[in-house]
Amino acid sequence: MSGETDGWTVLTIALLTLNTVVTRCFFFLSSKRWSLPGWATRSLNYAPIAALAAVIAPEVVMTQGQLIETWQDARLFAVAAGCAWFYWRRSLLGTLTCGMGVYLPLRLLAGW
């Protein structure tokens, strides 16, 4: 390797940069005012919870890329306790505290 960047790499980076700038600034480049349709606005309300579920669910039910095979996993009990707390109190801080309060003793003391 000579340490030089070839032309195809520079062209690819330039085109990807242009694509990113155009797609992110598309709404600002328009000369007239517009808004999203009602169905799109309503569907955006569910985006954060869908993204959170997509990140959290695999962490709860998988280890090393494989589904967990035993019920003796601290994560399962922590999720159950956190969900029960949230259903009961509707408190995010309480949910996190309750889930970690179940997870840590099972993980550290019971060795799950």
N, CA, C and O of each residue as an XYZ file, in Angstrom:
448
protein
N       0.837     -1.179      0.000
C       0.000      0.000      0.000
C       0.880      1.239      0.000
O       1.825      1.355      0.780
N       0.554      2.138     -0.871
C       1.374      3.328     -1.006
C       0.892      4.480     -0.131
O       1.583      5.494     -0.027
N      -0.255      4.354      0.491
C      -0.758      5.423      1.346
C      -1.546      6.480      0.592
O      -2.015      7.446      1.194
N      -1.698      6.314     -0.708
C      -2.462      7.275     -1.500
C      -3.897      6.789     -1.672
O      -4.168      5.588     -1.691
N      -4.792      7.736     -1.794
C      -6.197      7.409     -2.015
C      -6.479      7.465     -3.505
O      -6.137      8.441     -4.173
N      -7.102      6.419     -4.023
C      -7.383      6.399     -5.454
C      -8.612      7.245     -5.788
O      -9.361      7.657     -4.903
N      -8.795      7.485     -7.041
C      -9.872      8.366     -7.509
C     -11.262      7.830     -7.235
O     -12.179      8.602     -6.954
N     -11.435      6.507     -7.312
C     -12.751      5.917     -7.065
C     -13.188      6.130     -5.621
O     -14.365      6.368     -5.352
N     -12.249      6.045     -4.704
C     -12.580      6.269     -3.290
C     -12.995      7.716     -3.065
O     -13.982      7.979     -2.377
N     -12.257      8.648     -3.632
C     -12.592     10.065     -3.493
C     -13.952     10.353     -4.128
O     -14.762     11.077     -3.551
N     -14.208      9.793     -5.307
C     -15.489      9.984     -5.978
C     -16.633      9.402     -5.137
O     -17.685     10.027     -5.004
N     -16.431      8.219     -4.577
C     -17.457      7.592     -3.744
C     -17.764      8.435     -2.521
O     -18.932      8.641     -2.189
N     -16.737      8.923     -1.850
C     -16.940      9.770     -0.671
C     -17.656     11.057     -1.046
O     -18.551     11.498     -0.325
N     -17.277     11.665     -2.159
C     -17.918     12.907     -2.598
C     -19.396     12.683     -2.927
O     -20.244     13.491     -2.550
N     -19.703     11.594     -3.625
C     -21.096     11.316     -3.977
C     -21.933     10.975     -2.748
O     -23.085     11.398     -2.652
N     -21.377     10.225     -1.817
C     -22.108      9.926     -0.581
C     -22.337     11.190      0.248
O     -23.391     11.350      0.863
N     -21.364     12.074      0.262
C     -21.534     13.353      0.960
C     -22.642     14.170      0.314
O     -23.500     14.714      1.009
N     -22.627     14.257     -0.996
C     -23.668     14.988     -1.716
C     -25.045     14.378     -1.454
O     -26.015     15.101     -1.227
N     -25.126     13.071     -1.487
C     -26.387     12.383     -1.216
C     -26.890     12.699      0.192
O     -28.076     12.970      0.379
N     -26.010     12.668      1.168
C     -26.396     12.963      2.547
C     -26.879     14.398      2.691
O     -27.910     14.644      3.317
N     -26.154     15.335      2.126
C     -26.541     16.745      2.239
C     -27.876     16.996      1.553
O     -28.732     17.680      2.112
N     -28.068     16.465      0.368
C     -29.319     16.699     -0.360
C     -30.502     16.076      0.367
O     -31.546     16.715      0.496
N     -30.360     14.839      0.846
C     -31.506     14.198      1.494
C     -31.831     14.839      2.838
O     -33.001     14.903      3.214
N     -30.836     15.311      3.565
C     -31.112     15.942      4.857
C     -31.601     17.379      4.717
O     -32.344     17.866      5.569
N     -31.191     18.060      3.651
C     -31.581     19.461      3.461
C     -32.729     19.620      2.481
O     -33.113     20.745      2.162
N     -33.279     18.530      2.002
C     -34.336     18.585      0.992
C     -35.497     19.463      1.430
O     -36.028     20.231      0.628
N     -35.896     19.360      2.693
C     -37.045     20.107      3.178
C     -36.743     21.589      3.299
O     -37.648     22.418      3.199
N     -35.487     21.930      3.513
C     -35.116     23.340      3.627
C     -34.913     23.991      2.269
O     -35.013     25.212      2.146
N     -34.632     23.198      1.257
C     -34.385     23.738     -0.074
C     -35.672     24.086     -0.815
O     -35.643     24.834     -1.793
N     -36.785     23.555     -0.361
C     -38.062     23.817     -1.013
C     -38.484     25.267     -0.762
O     -38.300     25.792      0.336
N     -39.050     25.906     -1.784
C     -39.441     27.307     -1.653
C     -40.837     27.480     -1.057
O     -41.161     28.558     -0.559
N     -41.663     26.442     -1.099
C     -43.003     26.569     -0.532
C     -43.124     25.754      0.749
O     -42.418     24.765      0.946
N     -44.022     26.184      1.602
C     -44.230     25.515      2.882
C     -45.107     24.276      2.666
O     -46.072     24.305      1.902
N     -44.752     23.203      3.349
C     -45.539     21.978      3.251
C     -45.455     21.237      4.576
O     -44.584     21.513      5.401
N     -46.367     20.297      4.770
C     -46.377     19.509      6.000
C     -46.624     18.047      5.652
O     -47.097     17.711      4.566
N     -46.290     17.199      6.603
C     -46.506     15.766      6.412
C     -47.995     15.444      6.455
O     -48.753     16.140      7.132
N     -48.426     14.415      5.753
C     -49.824     13.988      5.868
C     -50.103     13.482      7.286
O     -49.182     13.110      8.013
N     -51.348     13.470      7.661
C     -51.738     13.059      9.002
C     -51.294     11.657      9.361
O     -50.858     11.422     10.488
N     -51.395     10.706      8.420
C     -50.995      9.337      8.704
C     -49.502      9.247      8.987
O     -49.082      8.438      9.814
N     -48.696     10.062      8.318
C     -47.247     10.034      8.547
C     -46.903     10.633      9.903
O     -46.026     10.132     10.607
N     -47.589     11.697     10.263
C     -47.355     12.317     11.568
C     -47.733     11.358     12.690
O     -47.005     11.234     13.675
N     -48.862     10.684     12.542
C     -49.275      9.717     13.571
C     -48.299      8.548     13.667
O     -48.002      8.078     14.766
N     -47.804      8.082     12.539
C     -46.887      6.938     12.564
C     -45.542      7.305     13.177
O     -44.873      6.436     13.736
N     -45.131      8.556     13.090
C     -43.871      8.972     13.704
C     -43.937      8.935     15.227
O     -42.897      8.909     15.885
N     -45.134      8.932     15.796
C     -45.261      8.816     17.247
C     -44.760      7.466     17.747
O     -44.344      7.354     18.900
N     -44.791      6.434     16.893
C     -44.396      5.094     17.297
C     -42.936      4.788     16.990
O     -42.442      3.734     17.390
N     -42.242      5.662     16.304
C     -40.857      5.396     15.912
C     -39.917      5.215     17.103
O     -39.117      4.280     17.088
N     -39.974      6.063     18.135
C     -39.029      5.862     19.248
C     -39.210      4.528     19.966
O     -38.223      3.865     20.283
N     -40.434      4.127     20.224
C     -40.653      2.866     20.937
C     -40.286      1.675     20.056
O     -39.809      0.659     20.561
N     -40.501      1.787     18.754
C     -40.112      0.706     17.845
C     -38.594      0.568     17.793
O     -38.072     -0.547     17.783
N     -37.889      1.685     17.760
C     -36.424      1.635     17.751
C     -35.894      1.075     19.070
O     -34.955      0.279     19.077
N     -36.488      1.485     20.168
C     -36.067      0.985     21.475
C     -36.302     -0.523     21.582
O     -35.444     -1.250     22.081
N     -37.440     -0.985     21.123
C     -37.731     -2.421     21.157
C     -36.759     -3.198     20.276
O     -36.343     -4.300     20.635
N     -36.396     -2.640     19.137
C     -35.463     -3.316     18.236
C     -34.073     -3.439     18.846
O     -33.337     -4.369     18.516
N     -33.704     -2.524     19.724
C     -32.391     -2.574     20.363
C     -32.426     -3.443     21.613
O     -31.504     -4.225     21.845
N     -33.472     -3.320     22.419
C     -33.539     -3.990     23.715
C     -33.897     -5.472     23.592
O     -33.290     -6.302     24.269
N     -34.849     -5.815     22.763
C     -35.333     -7.203     22.693
C     -34.222     -8.224     22.425
O     -34.173     -9.239     23.119
N     -33.338     -8.007     21.461
C     -32.268     -8.999     21.262
C     -31.333     -9.121     22.464
O     -30.817    -10.204     22.739
N     -31.114     -8.023     23.179
C     -30.250     -8.076     24.357
C     -30.873     -8.901     25.483
O     -30.163     -9.487     26.300
N     -32.186     -8.940     25.518
C     -32.868     -9.672     26.588
C     -32.928    -11.159     26.289
O     -32.740    -11.972     27.194
N     -33.180    -11.530     25.065
C     -33.447    -12.943     24.754
C     -32.294    -13.676     24.086
O     -32.425    -14.860     23.774
N     -31.159    -13.002     23.857
C     -30.045    -13.660     23.179
C     -28.744    -13.490     23.952
O     -28.535    -12.492     24.643
N     -27.868    -14.498     23.818
C     -26.516    -14.442     24.343
C     -25.579    -14.992     23.281
O     -25.784    -16.101     22.787
N     -24.562    -14.236     22.929
C     -23.598    -14.652     21.908
C     -24.283    -15.036     20.594
O     -23.849    -15.966     19.915
N     -25.338    -14.330     20.240
C     -26.041    -14.587     18.994
C     -26.977    -15.774     19.000
O     -27.536    -16.122     17.960
N     -27.163    -16.407     20.153
C     -28.053    -17.559     20.273
C     -29.154    -17.241     21.285
O     -28.929    -16.527     22.262
N     -30.343    -17.782     21.034
C     -31.419    -17.600     22.004
C     -31.038    -18.263     23.323
O     -30.402    -19.317     23.338
N     -31.428    -17.640     24.419
C     -31.123    -18.240     25.713
C     -31.930    -19.522     25.865
O     -33.063    -19.614     25.393
N     -31.340    -20.502     26.523
C     -31.965    -21.820     26.607
C     -32.513    -22.144     27.979
O     -33.120    -23.200     28.159
N     -32.320    -21.270     28.955
C     -32.769    -21.548     30.307
C     -33.567    -20.369     30.848
O     -33.390    -19.231     30.412
N     -34.426    -20.648     31.780
C     -35.187    -19.571     32.416
C     -34.373    -18.926     33.521
O     -34.777    -17.894     34.056
N     -33.225    -19.512     33.881
C     -32.376    -18.959     34.923
C     -31.448    -17.901     34.348
O     -30.227    -18.051     34.352
N     -32.039    -16.854     33.865
C     -31.306    -15.715     33.328
C     -31.836    -14.468     34.014
O     -33.037    -14.199     33.993
N     -30.950    -13.723     34.611
C     -31.347    -12.549     35.391
C     -32.085    -11.520     34.539
O     -32.933    -10.783     35.044
N     -31.767    -11.471     33.264
C     -32.409    -10.475     32.397
C     -33.908    -10.696     32.284
O     -34.678     -9.736     32.256
N     -34.326    -11.952     32.219
C     -35.760    -12.245     32.099
C     -36.533    -11.763     33.321
O     -37.600    -11.162     33.189
N     -36.000    -12.025     34.496
C     -36.674    -11.598     35.721
C     -36.630    -10.079     35.882
O     -37.580     -9.481     36.386
N     -35.539     -9.460     35.459
C     -35.438     -8.007     35.536
C     -36.444     -7.333     34.607
O     -37.065     -6.335     34.970
N     -36.595     -7.879     33.424
C     -37.578     -7.319     32.482
C     -38.993     -7.507     33.020
O     -39.814     -6.594     32.940
N     -39.276     -8.674     33.561
C     -40.611     -8.922     34.125
C     -40.896     -7.967     35.283
O     -41.993     -7.415     35.379
N     -39.912     -7.772     36.160
C     -40.099     -6.857     37.293
C     -40.255     -5.419     36.814
O     -41.103     -4.683     37.318
N     -39.446     -5.020     35.848
C     -39.557     -3.659     35.313
C     -40.893     -3.408     34.636
O     -41.491     -2.346     34.807
N     -41.359     -4.377     33.872
C     -42.666     -4.236     33.210
C     -43.793     -4.166     34.231
O     -44.722     -3.371     34.086
N     -43.707     -5.004     35.269
C     -44.738     -4.979     36.317
C     -44.751     -3.632     37.026
O     -45.817     -3.080     37.302
N     -43.560     -3.099     37.322
C     -43.485     -1.788     37.991
C     -44.091     -0.696     37.100
O     -44.860      0.142     37.569
N     -43.738     -0.717     35.823
C     -44.260      0.314     34.931
C     -45.777      0.211     34.802
O     -46.473      1.225     34.777
N     -46.282     -1.011     34.721
C     -47.731     -1.200     34.637
C     -48.417     -0.684     35.896
O     -49.514     -0.128     35.832
N     -47.765     -0.873     37.041
C     -48.345     -0.479     38.324
C     -48.237      1.020     38.563
O     -49.217      1.645     38.967
N     -47.065      1.615     38.321
C     -46.806      3.002     38.706
C     -46.653      3.991     37.555
O     -46.803      5.195     37.764
N     -46.364      3.524     36.368
C     -46.134      4.393     35.209
C     -44.968      5.365     35.441
O     -45.041      6.534     35.063
N     -43.908      4.874     36.060
C     -42.744      5.696     36.373
C     -41.516      5.110     35.686
O     -41.157      3.959     35.933
N     -40.877      5.886     34.835
C     -39.709      5.394     34.124
C     -38.532      5.175     35.069
O     -37.854      4.152     34.983
N     -38.286      6.113     35.959
C     -37.189      5.957     36.912
C     -37.421      4.750     37.817
O     -36.488      3.997     38.098
N     -38.649      4.564     38.272
C     -38.975      3.402     39.087
C     -38.814      2.103     38.321
O     -38.397      1.091     38.885
N     -39.142      2.128     37.041
C     -38.987      0.947     36.206
C     -37.518      0.549     36.104
O     -37.173     -0.623     36.258
N     -36.659      1.528     35.844
C     -35.231      1.248     35.752
C     -34.668      0.769     37.086
O     -33.879     -0.175     37.132
N     -35.073      1.418     38.161
C     -34.588      1.045     39.492
C     -35.052     -0.363     39.865
O     -34.269     -1.163     40.377
N     -36.300     -0.656     39.612
C     -36.841     -1.973     39.933
C     -36.159     -3.064     39.101
O     -35.779     -4.105     39.635
N     -36.006     -2.828     37.814
C     -35.352     -3.809     36.950
C     -33.917     -4.066     37.374
O     -33.484     -5.216     37.440
N     -33.183     -3.014     37.659
C     -31.794     -3.192     38.095
C     -31.724     -3.771     39.498
O     -30.783     -4.493     39.828
N     -32.720     -3.456     40.332
C     -32.772     -4.029     41.676
C     -32.985     -5.529     41.665
O     -32.578     -6.220     42.600
N     -33.611     -6.039     40.630
C     -33.789     -7.487     40.472
C     -32.583     -8.084     39.744
O     -32.105     -9.161     40.101
N     -32.106     -7.392     38.740
C     -31.021     -7.918     37.909
C     -29.710     -8.083     38.680
O     -29.089     -9.145     38.629
N     -29.295     -7.047     39.385
C     -27.986     -7.094     40.040
C     -27.841     -8.202     41.069
O     -26.844     -8.923     41.016
N     -28.775     -8.387     42.007
C     -28.598     -9.499     42.950
C     -28.595    -10.873     42.269
O     -27.828    -11.759     42.644
N     -29.460    -11.036     41.267
C     -29.478    -12.327     40.581
C     -28.167    -12.568     39.817
O     -27.651    -13.685     39.785
N     -27.654    -11.529     39.219
C     -26.422    -11.649     38.442
C     -25.198    -11.798     39.327
O     -24.354    -12.660     39.080
N     -25.091    -10.961     40.361
C     -23.895    -10.957     41.188
C     -23.909    -11.997     42.292
O     -22.883    -12.623     42.560
N     -25.056    -12.194     42.939
C     -25.115    -13.112     44.071
C     -25.480    -14.544     43.658
O     -24.894    -15.509     44.149
N     -26.444    -14.666     42.761
C     -26.874    -15.998     42.341
C     -26.033    -16.535     41.164
O     -26.057    -17.729     40.867
N     -25.296    -15.636     40.506
C     -24.445    -16.066     39.405
C     -25.172    -16.374     38.107
O     -24.636    -17.067     37.242
N     -26.369    -15.872     37.969
C     -27.145    -16.130     36.742
C     -26.583    -15.308     35.619
O     -27.084    -15.371     34.497
